[in-house]
Amino acid sequence: MPLVTKRLVLRAARQGDLMDLHAIFSDPRAMRYWSTLPHDSPARTQENLDRLIAHADGLLTYFVIEKDGRVIGTAGMHQADEVGFILHPEYWRQGIISEAMGAIIPHLFAVTDHAQLTADADPRNSASVGILKSLGFKETHRAERTYCINGEWSDSVYFALQRPS
């Protein structure tokens, strides 16, 4: 069952989402702080889509973000208690991730027994760091040189959001 906000439908991925997702995952701007290189072909994006579709067979905790009938991003819990998000650059600075995560976070606490949700970001990604903080996530620690993409090392800043009491 999808989550619906004022502007968005947050739902399970489906095969028809391939080209919208490829538009995101092949865009160097969207992938600047991601943990992989931009996708070089729809076949590479299909690998991600296959995992998203398979993951949605169980409890839905990771969503595609649909706006006006177009998939413009993904967000949710992608492993253990870790959340993340990515958005097509055409939709940056419109409050979309905050709106999506504002619906997703209560859903995750309702359908899981996690004591907290965690997240990590490249500290240079001030937009993502700002969104996490605005959602109530607190910085827990930092680490240097946590991953290397195309010869460039990135650091990480880690966050946690405690389950509401």
Backbone torsions as a table, in degrees:
resi	resn	phi	psi	omega
1	MET	NA	127.7	-177.7
2	PRO	-73.0	158.9	168.7
3	LEU	-97.4	140.2	-178.1
4	VAL	-125.2	131.5	175.6
5	THR	-115.4	-173.5	-179.5
6	LYS	-56.5	-42.1	-176.2
7	ARG	-114.8	-9.5	-166.4
8	LEU	-127.4	154.5	166.2
9	VAL	-118.0	124.7	179.6
10	LEU	-108.7	114.7	-170.1
11	ARG	-144.0	174.2	176.1
12	ALA	-69.0	148.0	176.3
13	ALA	-70.0	150.7	174.4
14	ARG	-141.4	163.5	-173.5
15	GLN	-54.4	-37.1	-178.8
16	GLY	-65.1	-6.6	-179.6
17	ASP	-85.5	-3.5	-171.1
18	LEU	-52.8	-53.3	-172.6
19	MET	-71.6	-33.8	174.1
20	ASP	-63.7	-43.3	178.2
21	LEU	-65.8	-39.6	178.4
22	HIS	-62.3	-36.9	177.8
23	ALA	-59.6	-32.1	178.2
24	ILE	-79.4	-54.0	-172.2
25	PHE	-75.0	-8.4	174.6
26	SER	-100.3	-4.9	-177.5
27	ASP	-84.9	117.3	-178.8
28	PRO	-59.3	-29.8	178.6
29	ARG	-66.8	-45.2	179.8
30	ALA	-66.1	-33.5	-174.2
31	MET	-92.4	2.1	-175.4
32	ARG	-51.2	-42.5	-177.1
33	TYR	-113.1	16.9	179.1
34	TRP	-81.7	169.5	-174.7
35	SER	-93.7	11.3	174.4
36	THR	-141.0	166.5	173.4
37	LEU	-69.3	159.5	172.5
38	PRO	-56.4	145.1	-179.6
39	HIS	-68.9	134.4	-176.8
40	ASP	-92.8	-5.9	-179.6
41	SER	-160.9	157.3	173.3
42	PRO	-58.7	-28.9	178.3
43	ALA	-61.7	-38.4	177.4
44	ARG	-66.1	-42.3	177.8
45	THR	-65.6	-33.1	178.6
46	GLN	-59.3	-35.7	177.4
47	GLU	-59.1	-45.7	177.2
48	ASN	-64.1	-44.0	-178.8
49	LEU	-61.5	-41.1	177.7
50	ASP	-58.0	-41.9	178.2
51	ARG	-66.9	-40.7	178.7
52	LEU	-62.2	-44.0	180.0
53	ILE	-65.3	-45.0	179.4
54	ALA	-62.8	-40.4	-179.3
55	HIS	-64.8	-32.1	-177.4
56	ALA	-75.2	-9.2	177.6
57	ASP	-66.0	-27.1	178.2
58	GLY	-96.4	-139.9	178.1
59	LEU	-70.2	125.7	-177.1
60	LEU	-79.4	111.7	179.4
61	THR	-126.8	-6.7	178.2
62	TYR	-130.7	128.6	-166.8
63	PHE	-122.9	150.7	162.3
64	VAL	-87.1	148.3	178.3
65	ILE	-101.7	116.6	-179.8
66	GLU	-111.1	133.0	176.5
67	LYS	-133.8	124.4	179.1
68	ASP	53.1	39.8	175.9
69	GLY	81.7	2.1	-178.9
70	ARG	-118.0	136.4	174.4
71	VAL	-78.2	122.7	-175.5
72	ILE	-118.2	-1.0	179.6
73	GLY	177.7	-176.8	174.4
74	THR	-137.5	154.2	178.9
75	ALA	-163.4	151.9	175.4
76	GLY	139.9	-161.3	-178.1
77	MET	-94.7	114.3	-174.5
78	HIS	-102.2	-15.9	174.6
79	GLN	-162.8	143.0	-179.3
80	ALA	43.4	-118.9	179.3
81	ASP	-108.7	15.4	-174.7
82	GLU	-89.6	130.1	177.4
83	VAL	-106.8	158.8	177.3
84	GLY	-161.9	172.5	-178.2
85	PHE	-160.4	155.1	173.3
86	ILE	-147.2	146.0	-176.0
87	LEU	-139.5	140.9	175.3
88	HIS	-59.8	134.5	-176.4
89	PRO	-56.3	-26.5	177.5
90	GLU	-60.6	-17.7	-174.7
91	TYR	-112.0	7.6	178.2
92	TRP	-64.7	154.5	174.3
93	ARG	61.8	31.2	177.1
94	GLN	-119.7	7.5	179.6
95	GLY	75.9	14.8	-175.0
96	ILE	-69.9	-45.3	-179.5
97	ILE	-66.2	-40.8	177.3
98	SER	-60.1	-42.6	178.8
99	GLU	-64.6	-45.8	-179.5
100	ALA	-64.1	-50.1	-177.9
101	MET	-67.6	-27.4	175.7
102	GLY	-63.1	-26.5	174.7
103	ALA	-91.5	-36.3	-175.2
104	ILE	-71.5	-42.8	-176.1
105	ILE	-58.4	-50.4	177.7
106	PRO	-61.0	-35.9	176.9
107	HIS	-61.2	-45.3	-178.6
108	LEU	-63.1	-42.2	178.1
109	PHE	-67.6	-29.3	179.6
110	ALA	-74.5	-33.2	-173.1
111	VAL	-104.6	-3.9	177.0
112	THR	-124.3	169.1	175.9
113	ASP	-108.0	19.7	-179.4
114	HIS	-63.1	135.7	176.5
115	ALA	-73.5	-22.8	-179.7
116	GLN	-154.7	163.0	168.7
117	LEU	-110.5	145.1	179.2
118	THR	-121.4	164.1	177.3
119	ALA	-156.1	156.8	170.0
120	ASP	-137.4	153.8	-178.9
121	ALA	-147.7	157.3	169.6
122	ASP	-72.4	126.5	-177.6
123	PRO	-60.3	-19.5	176.7
124	ARG	-74.9	-15.7	-178.8
125	ASN	-86.3	76.2	-173.8
126	SER	-61.8	-30.5	179.3
127	ALA	-65.5	-48.5	179.9
128	SER	-66.2	-41.3	177.5
129	VAL	-60.1	-43.7	179.1
130	GLY	-63.4	-41.0	178.5
131	ILE	-62.9	-47.5	-179.8
132	LEU	-58.3	-45.5	179.0
133	LYS	-62.9	-40.8	-179.6
134	SER	-66.4	-24.5	177.6
135	LEU	-84.1	-2.5	177.3
136	GLY	101.2	1.1	177.5
137	PHE	-69.5	140.7	178.5
138	LYS	-112.4	137.6	177.7
139	GLU	-64.9	133.6	179.4
140	THR	-107.8	-36.3	178.6
141	HIS	-173.2	175.7	178.6
142	ARG	-133.0	157.4	175.9
143	ALA	-143.6	145.6	179.6
144	GLU	-96.7	148.9	173.5
145	ARG	50.6	58.2	-176.4
146	THR	-87.3	-26.2	173.6
147	TYR	-153.9	154.6	-176.1
148	CYS	-123.4	120.9	178.5
149	ILE	-120.7	119.0	177.7
150	ASN	54.3	39.7	177.5
151	GLY	83.4	-0.9	-179.8
152	GLU	-108.5	121.1	178.1
153	TRP	-81.6	143.5	175.6
154	SER	-124.5	150.8	174.0
155	ASP	-95.6	173.9	177.1
156	SER	-135.3	145.3	169.2
157	VAL	-118.2	133.8	-173.3
158	TYR	-110.7	146.0	-176.1
159	PHE	-133.3	158.5	173.7
160	ALA	-142.2	145.8	175.2
161	LEU	-125.9	115.9	-178.3
162	GLN	-74.1	147.3	174.7
163	ARG	-58.2	133.6	176.9
164	PRO	-62.5	144.4	179.9
165	SER	-89.5	NA	NA
